[in-house]
Amino acid sequence: MGVHGLTTYLRENQRILAKAVEFPSSLTDVTSIVVDGWSFIYELYEESKLPWVYGGEYKAFSACVEGVVKAWMAVGLRVYFVFDGSAPELKIPTLISRLNHSSVERSLLFFRTSETSRSTPRFLHETRMIPPLAYHACLHALCEVASSADTLEVHFADEEGDPYAVELAGRLGAFVVGNDSDFVILNSGKYAGYIQLDDMLWAVPRSMDAGSGDEDGEFRTVKKAKTKKKSVAQQGIRRGLIPPEHSTDLTLSVSVYTPTALASHFKIPVTLLPLLGALVGNDFSNQSSTQRNVQSLFFERQLTLSQRILRVGSTLNGILSTATQKRKARHQVGSVMDLIDRSVHALLIRPPSTMASGEIDAIVDRIVNAALQYAIDKYDGDTFGPDGLWPSKICALHRAETCRLPGLFSRALLLSTFNEAANNNAAEHDTQLSQLQSLYISAYRSGHLQPKLLDILNTGTFWPRLFLENPDAENVARSIGRPIREWIFAILEDAVGLPEAPEGTGDPAVGQFDTSQMDEEDEDELIDVVEEDSEDDGADLLAPLRGELQKLRTPDEESEIPASVISQSRSHLPPQPKCVMEYVRRGTRVASESVTVPNISRLLVSSAFHGNSQEDWTPLPLRSASERMSVFLHVLHSSTVALEELPSEQLMCALVLRWVVRVMHLRAMESSSKEREKEKWTRSEAGAFLAFYTTEGHSLDFRTMPARAGLVPNTGSETTPINSRSIQLMAQVLMTIESIHHLSQVLSVSERVPVRVHTLSGQTFHMFLAQKGSNYRDTLPDGLWDACTEGLGDAFAEERPVKVKKSKINGKSIERPSVRKAVRVGAAGSQFRLLADLQA
């Protein structure tokens, strides 16, 4: 997200703070850009105008990703994508707040609005959500481009992606491209500056845009003086992330913001920009809803966000200017803590005497913590550019002993050295743990281990991707995904060890975190920063804070291996049960729920898995491919011969369908309510899902590149109704796909079970569900339907009859099907036409 209001401030002062850069550059050196992956996904899906309400148009989105990246490469850019790793514990309140605002509240508004009103373009735009599998589609498209080009690389950060992106840019002398205002606060090495994604300007050369007028010989086109000028779009100029279609020899113009320019604007050292951001307000300034908002104590309500930034900048400048005057030695700043204390007292709008005892000290501590989040280690090497990357095999930026990623996979390995119960297999046991560490690190760096899984290992939390679903029904993350995730937790605990759940994460009040000052910014993460080493800026004023940060980290690193890290399959002492805090929708808000991590051995025994042996125990990820696949199918209750014989491209859809149908059937058996019975899938719905997953989106005629700004969104060649039942089925499918994919990655069988998200179109699924009379089973591949329904004969519900309503014509009663007219998403229909439909 970034500093509150800084994005607006940069735009208002663009002429002063930014410099224009054009690509292709006239320089012979290759220009590199580091792209914030999640900012790219949010911005591109928003700008593409692709429908979101159906669950995601992933095939069309993949084409958009390839088109933009290839256009960047065509103007001479070398592209590095960076995706976030695990989120820090301090950011949990902010993440909860964002989920409430971007998912839960919008989903509630959607289902509390009439079907007619919620189908209008304006409503769909205001409640827009990012489809949950957009990351999968984007990553697949990037890997496809990278496989045939050496000017694209994809990186996965050790923790948050923003500090990694800046450090990578500082090593390469590159620009950072994103939508996070913190990128102009941080600084590192040869960092070239920050480019906003929505501030790009594509242009077609004049020779291509001149038109085809007759200018041969003695004839030329005569234009009238009053002819209207062409719009910017007609002249071959397009602002935004997406380049003009069917154009070559493009030029790209951008505005670059640098930390040095911003610091000079406020007349403060560049090393104090993190303090400016903390005082103005960032994701870490307010860590709990039980504490008073710090910024409410600093700024009057009538001040705009830009005015707040100016006030903080002038306050810091005034304190430093006064301290440097020789005649006023008593005002000199003795330390960075003294500077923070004076800044807090200067910004308070209330007299300190009216505040409670210790309240000012608490505010200072919170400002210090917020500023510390910008601190990252300084590069001490001499090699820059691509040759300066990968000092070790496990990290592109850090040596093995300084990289923080291996620590997430080393709890069991480190604890084994303290195990006093020595045995003959101790050396072999340590070898297995080292193999597991290398296996998971390699999988993560190559994109075969989801970053969301690292939250389990880092903070003991899990954040299912929330999307549009019925708020009156049980959350699909709990009903559909949790049984699979319990296996994931157990496997990871046995293989590498899980941390203890952070204290206080179970407090429901955390979900009420204040968001009044966050609407200005985007959905991205906050970042750390390395201060620039410049002779002009003098000493690093935040160096003491970085030292304090290291002191804070050291105890955590020493105590990050809890006493109960070894599972019962390897320990003679009964460990304390671990738990993972899952953040799911509970009613109309996001709340934490503690999930006890089961013991993997007992889980295998209780589920009647054949092949489990307590003697000579081997962690599941290190077992043979056939045994790992057997465990995978056993967990999903799909150990059938017919399913095992399916080709790889059909496995995921079969497993998803079997799991959803089975879970909904079991829920109906647990309760005799009619609502549970209505949740069950019918055979026609199952056939529609299989057809949707195997058609690769060919039924919809989406363009390769999205609609231009100002035009109606791409909705395909057919109108598709927005049906509540279809939305709920899609929510179940999306959660199942994500959960099964996570399980396949933890067991290292994801190559055998490809997810194939890049071939899917959510609107296709909704369209197939709307065509209830169609029989899609005849179009399915041989053996797929039988493999999906084997053992599930009683799990399907009876087909629901199409409702009919009676009308009278000339006194005679005539039945006509009650079919709601499909609303074309994105088409601005007439209000009179809606009234005419009611008379039918």
N, C-alpha and C positions, 0 to 999 in steps of 0.2 A: 504494500500500500504506500508507505512513505510518510513524509512529514505533512501534517495537516495543512492543506492550502498551498503547498509549494508548487504543485503543478499549475494551479491558476496564476500564481505569482510569476512563474517563468513565462507563461504566455502573455501576460500583461506587460512584461518587460523584455520581450523577445529581442527587440532591436538593440537593447543595451547589453544583454547577457549572452546572446547567441551569435554564432558566426556561420555563414553559409558555406556548405561544401557540396561539390557536385561530383557524381560518378558517371562514367568512367573518369578516373583522375588522370591528369596530364603527367603525373609522376610515373616512373617506370616500376617503382616498388608496388608489390601487391598490397592492397588495403584489406584489412581484416575487420570483421564485425563479430561481436559476441552477442547472441540473441537470447534474451530471457524467454525460455520455452513456454511457460504458462502465460506470460503476457501475450506472446504470439498467438497462442490458441484462443484466448479470450477475444483478442482484437480481430483475428481473422474470421472466427465464426460470427461475430457481431457484424462485421463489414460485409461478409458474403451474403447476408440476408437469407441464408438457408433456413428452412423450417426447423424448429426445435421441439415443438409440442408433441410430435409423433415419437420422440425418443432419440432423434439424431439422424441426419443424412450423412453417414460416414463415408460412403463411396464418393459423393460429391465433395465432401470436405477434404478427403485425401488428394483429390485432383487439385483443389485450391492450394493446398500446402505445396505440392510439387510445382505448380505454376509460379508461386511467389518466390520460392527458393531458387528455381532455375532463372528467374528474372534477375535476382540479386547476383547470381553467378555470371549472368550475361553482361552485367555492367562492370565486371572486373573485381567483384568482392569475393573474398575467401570467408566462408560462413562457419561459425562455431555455435552450436546450440547447447544450452545448459539447462538442465531440469533440476528441480528441487529434490533434495533428499528428505530426511526427517526434519520435523519442525521442533524448535526448542520448547522446553516446558513453560518458559515465561510467556509464550505466545498462545497458550491454550485459551485464555479468555477471549482474545481477539478472534481466534478461529471459530469459537462458538458463536460469537456475535455475527460474524460474516455468514455462517451457515443459517442462522435464524433469519437474517435479512434476505439473503440471496436464494434460499431454497424453501424453508418452512413457511415463511410469511407469504411468499408468492404462490406456493402450492395451495395454501389455505384460501387466498383470495381467488384463485382460479376456480376451485370447487364450490365457492360460495357465490359465484356469478352465474347467471343464466347461460345456457348453451349458445344462444344467439349472440349475446354480448361478448362472451369470451372468445368468439371466433373472429372478431374484428381485428384488423391489422394493428390498430392503436393499442388495444388491450394486450395482444400477443407481444408487442414490442415492449410494453411497460412491465410485463411479467416474465420477460425472457430469461431463460436459464441455459447454462452450458450443458449439453448432453454428456452424460457420465463417461462415455467411452471415447470422447474426443481425443484424449491423450493417446489411446491405443492407435487410432487412425492416423494421428499426426506422426507418431513414432515410426509406424510402418512406412509411411510416405517418405520420411527422412532417410530411413535405412535403404529404401529402394534407390533414392537419388545418390546417396553416399556410395552405394555399391558400384556405381558407374562413373563416379567423379571423385577426384582427389581434392576438391576445394570445399568439401563439406565434412564436418566432424560433429558427432553428438557426444556430449559429456554429461555425466550424472554426478551431482555435487556430493561432497562428503556429508554435509548437513543442508542448510538452506542454500538455495541456488544463487542468490544475489551476491554474497561475498565471494563465492567461487567464481562467478562471472566477472567480477571486477578484478580479482587477482589474475584470472586468465587473461583479461584484456591488458592489464599492466605488464604481464609477461610478454604479450604479443605486440604491444603498441597499438591496440585495437580500440575501436569504438564499442560501446555497449548499446544495444537496441532493446528498448522495452517501454513499459508504461509505469515506472516506479520512480517517484521524485527523489528517492534516496540515492539514485545513481549520480546525482549531482552533488551529494553530500560527501560521498566516499571518494577515496583517491588511492592509487597504488601504482608504483613503478612508472611505466610509460603509458599509463592510461590516457587515451586520446579524447575522451569525452562521452557524453550521453546524447543519444538520438531517440526522440519519441516516435513510436510506431505510427501514430496517427498524424505525424507532421512531415510525411514524405510526399514528394511531388514528382510524379512521373511525366515525362514529356517525350513526344515523338518528333524526330527531326523535321524541319520545315519542308525538306524535299519530299518527304512522304506525306505531309499533310497539306501540300499545295493544292491538291484536287486534280481533276482531269479536264480542266477547261481547255477550249480550242485556242492554242497560241501558236499554231503552225503558220508560217508564211506571213500573210498580210492581215490575218484575222486574230482577234483577241476578244475575250469576254469583257463587255462593258457593264460596270456595276453602278447602280444608282446611288446617289449621295445619301439617301435616307434609308439605305439598306441596313437592317439591324445587324449588329456585330454578332459573330458566332459566340456561343457560350464557351466556357473554358473546356468543357468536355468535348464539344464539337471540334475545337482546335487541336485535339490530341493531347490535352493535358489532364491528368487525373491526380487528385490529391487523395492520399491514403495508402494503405498497405498493398492493395491489389493493383497491378499494372494494367495499362490498356490492353485489350485483346488483340491478337493477331498482329502484333507489332514487333519489329526488330530495330536494332540500333537505338534502343531507348537510352535516355539519360535520367538519372535520379538525383534530385536536389534535396538536401536535408539541412536542418538547423542543428548545430552542435552546442551543447552547454557543457562547460567545464567547471570543476570545483574552484579553480583559481579565479575565474571570472566572477563567480558568485561571492567568494571571499573578498575580492577587491571591491565589489559593489557595496558590501557592508563595511569595508575598511577594517576587517579583522583578519587574523592569521587563518590560513586554510585549515590548520589543525584544530580550530575551534568550531568548525562547521558541525561536527557531531553534537557539541553542546548546544548550538543554536537549534538543531533539530529536536533535541530532547526537551528544551524549554518551550518551543512552539507546540510540540506534541507529536508523538509517534505511536507505534503499536505497543510500546513498552512503558509509556508514561503512566498509564493507569492499568494496574495489574489485577484489580479486583473491584467489583461493584460495591463492596462494603466500604471502600475508601473514597474520599471526596475527589472529584475530578480536579487534577492539578491545574489545568488550564482555566478552570472557572475562578481560580484564585488569582490568576495573572491578568486576565483580560476582561474588560467590560463587555456586556452582551452585544452592544451595538457595533462593536468593532468587527470589520470583515476579516476573513482569513488572511488576506494580503496585509491589512493594517497590523495584524498581530505579528506577522513576520517582520515587518518594518520596526515595530516596537522592540522586539527582542534584539534585532540587529543593532539598532541605535543604542540600546542599553549596554550590550557587550562592548561596543565601540567606546561609549562614554566611560565605562569602568577602566578599560585598558588605557585610554588616553589620559585619564586622571592619574593613574598609577605610574605612568612614564614621566610625569612632570617632576623635575628634580626638586622644586621648591616645596612639593607636598609629599615628602618621603613617608609620612604617616599613612598615606593612602595607597602605598605600593602593595601589589598583590603578592603575598608570600608563597602561595601554592595554588594548585589547580582547585583544591577543595575550597580555598579562600575565595577564588574567583566564582565558583558555583554558589557559595553561600551569599556573596555580595549580589550576585545576579538574582537569586531568589528574593532577597529582601528588596531589591530595587523594583522587581516586577510585581510584588504583592500590591493588590489594590485595597487591602485592608490593613490597618495598623497591626503590627505584630503583637501588640499588647492585648488585642481582642481575640487572639487565637489560643487554642488549648495548649497546655504544656506538652512539649515534645512534638507538636504538629509540624513546626518548621523543620525540625531535624528529620522527620519522616519524609517531608517533601524533598529535602536535599538528597536523601538516600534514594528516592525514586528517580530523581533526575540523574544521579550518578549511574544507577542501573540502566536507565534508558540510553545514556551516552556510551556506556560500556559495550552495548550491543553493536556498535559500529567498529569495534577494534578487531583487527586481524593481524596476523604475524607479517613481518616485513621480509621481503625476499632478499637474501644475502648472497645470491649468486651473481655471476657476471654475464651469463649467457641469456640473451633475449631472443624472441622469435620462436618459430616452431622447434628449433633445435634445443631450446631451453625447457621444453616440456618433457614429461615422463622421466623424472629423476629416479623413479622406482617403478616396478612392474604393477604396483597396485594403485598408483595415483599419478595423475598428469602434472600435479603442482608440488606435491610434498614428498619428502623422503619417507621411507617406511616407518621410521621411528617417530616421526612428527605427524603423520596422517592420523586423523581421528576415526576414520572408517573401520580399520581392523578391530578397534576396541569394542565395536558393537557385536562382533562375532567371536569375541575372545573370552567371554565370562566363564564358560565351562573349562576352557583351556587353562586360564590363569588359576582358577580355583583348584584344578586337579593337582597343582604343585603344592597345595597346602593340605591335601588329603593325607592324613596319617595312616589310613588303612591301606598300607602298601600291599601289593599283590604281584603275581608273576606277569600279569597282563598290563601293568602300568605303562610300560613303554609303548605297547601297541595301542593302548587307549589314547595316549597323548598324540600318537601319529594320526589316529582317526580324527581327533579334534582339529589338528592342523590341516588335515585334508578338507574338513568341513569349512574351515575359515577361508581357505583358498578357493573352494568351490563357490561359495556364496559371494565373495568379493568379485571374482571373475564374472559371475552371472550378473551382478549388479552393474558393473562397469560396462558390460556389453548390452544392457537393456533387457536382460532376461530375468530380472528380479525387480518387481514393482517397488518404487520408492515408498509407497504407502506401507509396505511391510517393514520398513526400517523404523517407523514410529513404534512398532511393537518392541523392537530391540532397544530403542533409544530411551523412550519415556514410558514404556509400558502402556501405551494407548493405541487405539485403532479408530480410524475415521472413515466409515463407509461413505461412498459418494451418494449424497441425497439428491433425489430428482422428483419430478412431478408424480404424485401419488395421492390416493384418497386419504385425507387427513382423519376420516372417521374409522378407517380400518387400521389394523395393527401394522406397524412399520415393517416393510419388507426386509430391511436390514436385520431385523430381529427374527422374523418368522422364516425367511428364506435363507439368509446368509449366515446366521449365527451357528447353526449345527455344523456347517463346513468350517467356519473359522475356529471352532473349538478344536478341531483336528489340527489346523494350522498352528495354533498356539501350542498344542502338545508336542508337535513335531519339532518346532523351533526350540522349545524349552529343553527337550531331550538332546538336541543336536548342538546348540550353541549357548543356551541359557538365556533367560529373560530377566529384566530388571524388576525391582519392586515397583508397584504402581506409585506415582507421585502423590504425596500427601496433599489433601485438600481438593483433589480433582473430582471427588464425589459430591462436592457442595453444589446443590442446584442453583444457588444464587449466582454462581459464576456465569451462568447462561444469560444473565440480565446485564451484561457489560454495556457500558454507554457507547452508543454509536452516533451521537449527535454531530460529531466532528469528522466523521469518516466518509461522508457521502461524496466529498470532492475527489477522492482518490480511487484507484483501481483495486483489484482483488489480489495483488501480488504480495509477496512476503517482504518483511523488513530485512535490511542488510547490515553487514558489518563493514568496516572501512579501515584502510591503512592510510595514515596521514602522509602527505607528501613531504619528502625530504628536500627542502629548498633552503638555500642560504638566505634568501630574502625574507623567509617567514620566521627565521630565528629558531629557537628551541621548540621542541615538541611539547606543547603545554599539556597534552593528554597522556604523555608517557607514564606518569604515575598511575593513571586510571588503568592503563593496559597492564601494569604490574599488579594492581589489585585484582584485575580480572583473572590473571594467572593464579593468584593465590586462591581465588574462589573456585577455580577449576580443579586445582590439585586435590583437595579433599574429595571432590566428586569422583575423580579418577581412581583414588585409592579405595573408595568405598563402593565403587560401582559393581563389585562382585559380591552379591549377597550370599549369606550362608546357605541358602536353600537352592543354589543354582543347579546342582546335579539332580537329575530325576531319579525316581525310585528304581529304575532299571539299572542304575549304576552305583547306587549308594546304599550302605548298610544302615544309615540313620534316616529315619522318616523326616523329610524336609517339610518346612512350612509350605502350604499350598500357595502358589503364585496366583495372581489375578491380573487381568488386562482390563483397563477402563475403556469401554466402547462408548462413543458419542453418537447417539442415534436420536431420531425424533421420538419424543414422548408427548403425545397430544399435539400441542401447538408450539412446542419449543424443543430445542436440542438439549439433551441432558445426558449425564454420564451414567453408565450402568456397569457394575463390576461383574466380570465373567471369570469364574474360577478356572484355572488351567488344569485340565485333567491329566493324569499320568498316562503316558503313551502305552505302557505295557498293559495297564488295566483297561485302557480303552480298546486295545486290540483284542484282549480276552473277552471283554463284555460284548463286543460286536461279533464274536465267533469267527475271527480271522484265522485261517489255517496257515501256519508258517511262522507263528510267533514263538520264540524260544528265549527263555531267560538266560540259558547258558550261552556263553560266547556272544553276548549281545552286540549287534552292530546297528548304529543309527540308520534310520530308514533312507536318508538321502545318499548314503554310501553303499547301499545294496545294489544288486544287479538291476539292469533296466527292466527285465521281465518282472522281478519282484516288486520294484517301485510301481510299475504299471498295475500290478495286481492289487497293491494297497490302494492306489488311486481309485480304481474301479470299485473296490470294496467299500471305501468311504462313501461313495456316491450311490451305493446299492445297485450297481449296474454290472456285476460280474456275471455276464451271460455270454454264451458262445457267439450268438448272433451279433452282439455289439462289438466283441473283440475282433470280429472279422471285417468290420467296416473299415473303409479307407480313412486316412487321417483327416481329410477335409470334411468328413461327415461325422466325426466323433463328437465334436463340441456341441453341435445342434442336437444330437441324440441324447447326450448327457444332460443338457440344459432342460430339454423337454421332460425327460424321465424324472429329474429332480423336482421340477415345479409341480408336475402332476401328482407325484407321490406325496409331497409336503402338503398340498392343498387337500388331498384325500385324507391324510392322517389328521389334519386339523378338523375336518368335517366329522371324523369318527370320534374325536375327543369331545366334541360338543354336538348336541342334537339340534342346534339352532338353525333356522332357515338361512341366516346370513352366511354361516359357514358352508352350508350346502351350496349356496349360490357361488361361492368362491371356486368351486371345482371346475376344472377345464372340461370342455366337450371335445369329442373327436374331430369335429369340424374346426374348432379353434386350434387343436394340435396339428391338423393338416395344414392350416393356414400358416402356422409358425414354421413348419418344416419347408413349405414352399418359399416363404420369405427368406429363410436362411440359405437356401440352395439356389435361388435364382440370381444371386449376385447383383441385385438392384437393377436388372435390365428392363424391368417392366416400367420404370419411370424414365422419362426423357429429360434428365437434368443436363444442363450445359456443363462443359468442362470448367469454365470459369463462371463465377457468380454474377448476379445482376449488378448493374452500375448503381451508384448511389442515387437515390431519388425515385428509382423504379420499384415496382412491386416485387416482392421476394419470389424466388424460384419455387414453384410448388409442384412441378411435374406436369404431365400431360393430362391428368385426370383430377377431378375434385374428390376429396376424401373427407368424410365427416370426422369431427372430433368427438369421439364417444367415450364416456367415462369408463365403461367396461374395458374398452381397448386400451385406454391409458393405464389402467391398473394391471392388465396383463403384461403390457410392455414394461412397467416398473418391476414386475416379478422377473421377467426375462433378463433385464439389464443387471439386476442384482445377482442373479444366478450366474450369468456370464462372468462377472467380475470375481465372484467368490470361487468358482471352479478354476478360473485362470490363476488366481493366487495360489490355490492348492497345487496346481500343476507345476508352478514355478518353485514352490517350496520342496516338492518331491523331484524336481529336475526332469519332468516329463513334458514340458511345454512344447518341445519340438514334435513330439508324437501327437499332441492335441492342440493344433494351431487354432487361435481364436477367430481369425479371419474377419475382424471387425470392419476392415477397409472395404468389404464387399457389401455391406448392409445398408439398407434404407428403411428407416422407421416408418415412413409413409407407405411403403410397400406392405408392411405388416398390417397397418390399419386398413389399407384398401382391401387386402385379402379377407380380413375379419368382417368387413362390411358386406362382402359378397357371400352371404350365408348359403346361398343355393349352390355354390360351386364346389366341386369335388376335386381337391388338389392331390389326393392320394395317387391318382392315376399318373400324375406328372412327376412323382418323386422317384429317385434312383431305386433300383431293385434292392430289396432287402432292408431299406431304411425304416419303413413303417413298422415292419415286424420286429426289428431290433428295438425300436422305441417303445413298443407297446407290450413286449413280452413280460408277463408277470404283472401287468397293470390293467387287466381286463375290467376289474370292478372299480378302478380309480376314476374313471371318467363319468361325468354327469350326463344325464339325458339331454338330447338336443332341445334347445329352447325354441318354442314355436314363435313365428313372426306374428306380432300383434296386428289385429285388424280392427278397423272401426267402421261402423255402419253409417251410411248417409242415405237420405231419401231423395229420389228424383222422380217427379210426377207421381208422388204417392207411393212408390215402390221402394222397398228397403234393399239397398245394394251394399255389399261389402267391398271395401277397398283396403289394400295393405296400408298400414300406418308406418310409412317410411319417412323419416325426417329428411328433408332436402339437404343434401350435402352443401356445406359452406366452403367456398374456395378461400383458403387461408391466404391473406395478403390482398384479396380483391376488395375494393371499397364498394360494397353493395349499396343500393339505394334504400332508404328507409321506407319508401312507398312500396318497393318490391317485397320487403318483409311483411308489410300489411297485406299485400296481395296473397302471399303464401298462406296467411292465416285463414283466408276464405276458401282454400282448397279443401 
